[in-house]
Amino acid sequence: MRRSPPCAAARIALALLAVLPLAGIRVWAQAGTGATAAIRETAAGVVFPASVPQGAMVIGKVPAGSTVTYRGRALRPTRYGSVVFGVGRDEPGPLELAVQPPTGPAQSVRIAVTPRAWPLEHVRGAPPATVNPPPALARRIAQEQARVAAARARDGDETGFAEAFQWPLQGRISGRFGNQRIYDGTPGSPHSGMDIAAPAGTPVRAPASGVVTFAAPDLYLTGGTLLLDHGRGISSNFLHLSRIDVQVGEAVRQGQVIGAVGATGRATGPHLHWGMNWFDTRIDPLLVLERGR
């Protein structure tokens, strides 16, 4: 049976979405307003997903020069109008954003959050002192984590977050973001990133461009630790490295070798832990990779 051609409004909507540099996006429209309201939102240049999963990195588009606020934090648009933020592992939603374009009325954006199931993950053979550290080690760990947190607070102008992220290396996924970890029977925090098993010495490449904001060869829990800031609060952290090939302040291009796989810190074997954050909100690297497909 021959299909009817799309209506004029639908053709306009498809044309507008086709020229936007974001994949899999749709305009948020208030329930009951219908397609016309959605097209008006697109024409105004305000584009966000209607729904996102827990742990997602969310990229939206607004008119350049807009003011965008999410949970009291100003999201700084790039010069071409992209904004980004992260959704936590346990975020129930819905998400509420306020957008004030340079001209025209303010707009409210509401995004639904899709819950995910978080299975248990048992880790055996971790050094006991890394699971329940004595007071002196606990103080060292707290100091090291504070240094890393300070690096994550940077709100840089880089735009690597908008690139199609690439795998930092090829290997088997041996640990997934968000899984509740049990260390030899002792409950730990949910896994903060994705583990990729690979032989020691395997080169690690930057999944997107950015600036190095932290590099230390011997943190107690995470061993060789490197942070790469992709801009606007989005950062990658690479843990348990046997070697770090870049230094703080260095601009790194996508695909550049930044270090090598190791088993330093709290690790039971060689692998790369790749974590991602939006400031202090942890997000799932695997979802970021899938966005670039």
TALINQUI-V379474 format. One record per pair of residues at least 12 apart in sequence whose C-alpha atoms are under 10 Angstrom apart, sorted by the first residue. I is the first residue (numbers start at 1). J is the second residue. Records with the same first field share a line. If there is no record, write none. Layout:
I->J, J
This chain:
9->35, 36, 39
10->35, 36, 39
12->39, 42, 43
13->26, 27, 35, 36, 38, 39, 40, 41, 42, 43
14->26, 39
16->39, 42, 43, 45
17->39, 42, 43, 47
20->42, 45, 47, 61
21->60, 61, 80, 82, 162
22->47, 48, 49, 59, 60, 61, 82, 162, 291, 292
23->49, 59, 164, 291, 292, 293
24->48, 49, 291, 292
25->47, 48, 49, 50, 51, 58, 59, 60, 61
26->38, 39, 41, 42, 46, 47, 48, 49, 50, 51, 60
27->39, 40, 41, 42, 43, 45, 46, 47, 48, 49, 50, 60, 61, 109
28->41, 42, 46, 47, 48, 49, 50, 51, 108, 109, 110, 111, 112
29->41, 42, 48, 50, 108, 109, 110, 111
30->108, 109, 110
41->107
42->61, 62
44->62, 63, 101, 103, 104, 107
45->60, 61, 62, 63, 64, 81, 101
46->60, 61, 62, 63, 66, 81, 82, 99, 100, 101, 107, 108, 109
47->59, 60, 61, 62, 63, 82, 109
48->60, 61, 62, 83, 97, 109, 110, 111
49->61, 109, 110, 111, 112
50->109, 110, 111, 112, 113
51->93, 94, 95, 110, 111, 112, 113, 114
52->87, 93, 94, 95, 111, 112, 113, 114, 115
53->87, 88, 89, 91, 92, 93, 112, 113, 114, 115, 116, 284, 287
54->86, 87, 88, 89, 90, 91, 92, 93, 112, 113, 114, 115, 116, 117, 178, 283, 284, 287
55->86, 87, 88, 89, 90, 91, 113, 114, 115, 116, 177, 178, 276, 277, 281, 282, 283, 284, 285, 286, 287, 288
56->85, 86, 87, 88, 89, 113, 114, 278, 282, 283, 284, 285, 286, 287, 288, 291
57->84, 85, 86, 87, 88, 161, 234, 276, 277, 278, 282, 283, 284, 285, 287, 288, 291
58->83, 84, 85, 86, 87, 278, 288, 291
59->82, 83, 84, 85, 86, 161, 162
60->77, 81, 82, 83, 84, 85
61->77, 78, 80, 81, 82, 83, 84
62->77, 78, 80, 81, 82, 83, 99, 100, 101, 102
63->77, 78, 79, 80, 81, 82, 99, 100, 101, 102, 103
64->76, 77, 78, 79, 80, 81, 82, 101, 102
65->77, 78, 79, 80, 81, 100, 101, 102, 103
66->78, 81, 99, 100, 101, 102, 103, 106
67->98, 99, 100, 101, 102, 106
68->83, 97, 98, 99, 100, 101, 106, 107, 108
69->96, 97, 98, 99, 100, 108
70->85, 95, 96, 97, 98, 99, 109
71->95, 96, 97, 98
72->97, 98
73->85, 97
74->97, 98
75->97, 99, 155, 232, 233
76->155, 156, 157, 232, 233
77->157, 232
78->157, 158, 159, 231, 232
79->157
82->159, 162
83->159, 161, 162, 232
84->161, 162, 231, 232, 233, 234, 278
85->232, 233, 234, 277, 278, 279, 281, 283
86->233, 234, 276, 277, 278, 279, 280, 281, 282, 283, 284
87->113, 277, 278, 281, 282, 283, 284
88->178, 277, 278, 280, 281, 282, 283, 284
89->115, 116, 118, 177, 178, 179, 190, 192, 281, 282, 283, 284
90->113, 115, 116, 118, 178
91->113, 114, 115
92->112, 113, 114, 115
93->110, 111, 112, 113, 114, 115
94->109, 110, 111, 112, 113, 114
95->109, 110, 111, 112, 113
96->108, 109, 110, 111, 112
97->109, 110, 111
98->110
116->178
117->178, 179
118->176, 177, 178, 179, 180, 190, 191
119->176, 178, 179, 180, 181, 190
120->178, 179, 180, 181, 182, 187, 190, 191
121->175, 176, 178, 179, 180, 181, 182, 183, 187, 188, 190, 191
122->179, 180, 181, 182, 183, 184, 185, 186, 187, 188
123->175, 181, 182, 183, 184, 185, 186, 187, 188, 267, 268
124->182, 183, 184, 185, 268
125->183, 184, 266, 267, 268, 269
126->183, 184, 265, 266, 267, 268, 269
127->183, 184, 265, 266, 267, 268
128->183, 184, 266
129->221, 266
130->183, 220, 221, 265, 266, 267
131->182, 183, 184, 186, 187, 188, 221, 266
132->183, 186, 188
137->220, 221
138->220
140->219, 220, 221
141->219, 220, 221, 222
144->216, 219, 220, 221, 222
145->219, 220, 221, 222
147->214
148->213, 214, 215, 216, 225, 226, 227, 237
149->214, 279, 280
150->213, 214, 279, 280
151->212, 213, 214, 227, 228, 229, 233, 235, 279
152->213, 214, 227, 228, 229, 233, 234, 235, 236, 237, 277, 278, 279, 280, 281
153->229, 232, 233, 234, 235, 278, 279, 280
154->213, 229, 231, 232, 233, 234, 235, 279
155->229, 230, 231, 232, 233, 234, 235, 278, 279
156->210, 211, 229, 230, 231, 232, 233, 234
157->210, 229, 230, 231, 232, 233
158->209, 210, 211, 229, 230, 231, 232, 233, 234, 251
159->208, 209, 210, 229, 230, 231, 232, 234
160->207, 208, 209, 210, 211, 229, 230, 231, 232, 234, 235, 252, 253, 254
161->207, 208, 209, 210, 229, 230, 231, 232, 233, 234, 235, 236, 288
162->208, 209, 230, 231, 234, 292
163->207, 208, 209, 230, 254, 288, 291, 292
164->207, 208, 254, 288, 289, 290, 291, 292, 293
165->206, 207, 208, 209, 254, 255, 285, 286, 288, 289, 290, 291, 292, 293
166->205, 206, 207, 208, 254, 255, 285, 288, 289, 290, 292, 293
167->196, 204, 205, 206, 207, 208, 255, 274, 285, 286, 289
168->196, 203, 204, 205, 206, 207, 208, 238, 254, 255, 256, 257, 258, 272, 274
169->196, 197, 198, 202, 203, 204, 205, 206, 207, 255, 257, 260, 261, 272
170->196, 197, 198, 202, 203, 204
171->195, 196, 197, 198, 199, 202, 271, 272
172->195, 196, 197, 198, 271
173->194, 195, 196, 197, 198, 271, 272, 273, 286
174->194, 195, 196, 197, 198, 271, 272, 273
175->191, 192, 193, 194, 195, 196, 197, 271, 272, 273
176->190, 191, 192, 193, 194, 195, 196, 273, 274, 284, 285, 286
177->190, 191, 192, 193, 194, 195, 274, 275, 276, 282, 283, 284, 285, 286, 287
178->190, 191, 192, 193, 194, 282, 283, 284
179->191, 192, 193, 194
180->192
191->273, 275, 282, 284
192->273, 274, 275, 276, 277, 281, 282, 283, 284, 285
193->236, 237, 238, 239, 272, 273, 274, 275, 276, 277, 282, 283, 284, 285, 286
194->238, 272, 273, 274, 275, 276, 284, 285, 286
195->238, 239, 270, 271, 272, 273, 274, 275
196->261, 270, 271, 272, 273, 274
197->261, 262, 269, 270, 271, 272, 273
198->260, 261, 262, 269, 270, 271, 272
199->260, 261, 262, 263, 269, 270, 271, 272
200->241, 242, 243, 260, 261, 262, 263, 269, 270, 271, 272
201->241, 242, 243, 259, 260, 261, 262, 263, 270, 271
202->241, 242, 243, 259, 260, 261, 262, 270, 271, 272
203->241, 242, 243, 244, 245, 256, 257, 258, 259, 260, 261, 262
204->238, 241, 243, 244, 245, 255, 256, 257, 258, 259, 260, 261, 272
205->252, 253, 254, 255, 256, 257, 258, 259, 260
206->228, 236, 238, 252, 253, 254, 255, 256, 257, 258, 259
207->228, 230, 236, 253, 254, 255, 256, 257, 274, 285, 289
208->228, 229, 230, 235, 236, 252, 253, 254, 255, 256
209->228, 229, 230, 231, 251, 252, 253, 254, 255, 256
210->227, 228, 229, 230, 231, 234, 235, 236, 249, 250, 251, 252, 253, 254
211->227, 228, 229, 230, 231, 235, 246, 247, 248, 249, 250, 251, 252, 253
212->226, 227, 228, 229, 230, 235, 236, 237, 246, 247, 248, 249, 250, 251, 252, 258
213->226, 227, 228, 229, 235, 237, 247, 248, 249, 250, 251
214->226, 227, 228, 229, 237, 246, 247, 248, 249
215->227, 228, 237, 238, 244, 245, 246, 247, 248, 249
216->239, 241, 243, 244, 247, 248
217->239, 240, 241, 242, 243, 244, 264, 265
218->240, 241, 242, 264, 265
219->239, 240, 264, 265, 266
220->240, 264, 265, 266
221->239, 240, 264, 265, 266, 267
222->238, 239, 240, 241, 263, 264, 265, 266, 267, 273
223->238, 239, 240, 241, 242, 262, 263, 264, 265, 266, 267
224->238, 239, 240, 241, 242, 243, 244, 259, 260, 261, 262, 263, 264, 265
225->237, 238, 239, 240, 241, 242, 243, 244, 259, 264, 265, 273
226->238, 239, 240, 241, 243, 244, 245, 246, 247, 248, 258, 259, 274
227->239, 248, 274, 275, 276
228->248, 249, 250, 251, 252, 258, 276
229->251, 252, 276, 277, 278, 279
230->252, 278
231->278
232->278, 279
233->277, 278, 279, 280, 281
234->276, 277, 278, 279, 280, 281, 282, 283
235->275, 276, 277, 278, 279, 280, 282, 283
236->274, 275, 276, 277, 278, 282, 283, 285
237->272, 273, 274, 275, 276, 277
238->258, 259, 260, 261, 272, 273, 274, 275, 276
239->260, 261, 262, 263, 264, 265, 266, 267, 271, 272, 273, 274, 275
240->260, 261, 262, 263, 264, 265, 266, 267, 269, 270, 271, 272, 273, 274
241->258, 259, 260, 261, 262, 263, 264, 265, 270, 271, 272, 273
242->259, 260, 261, 262, 263, 264, 270, 271, 272
243->258, 259, 260, 261, 262, 264
244->257, 258, 259, 260, 261
245->257, 258, 259, 260
246->258, 259
260->272
261->273
274->286
276->288
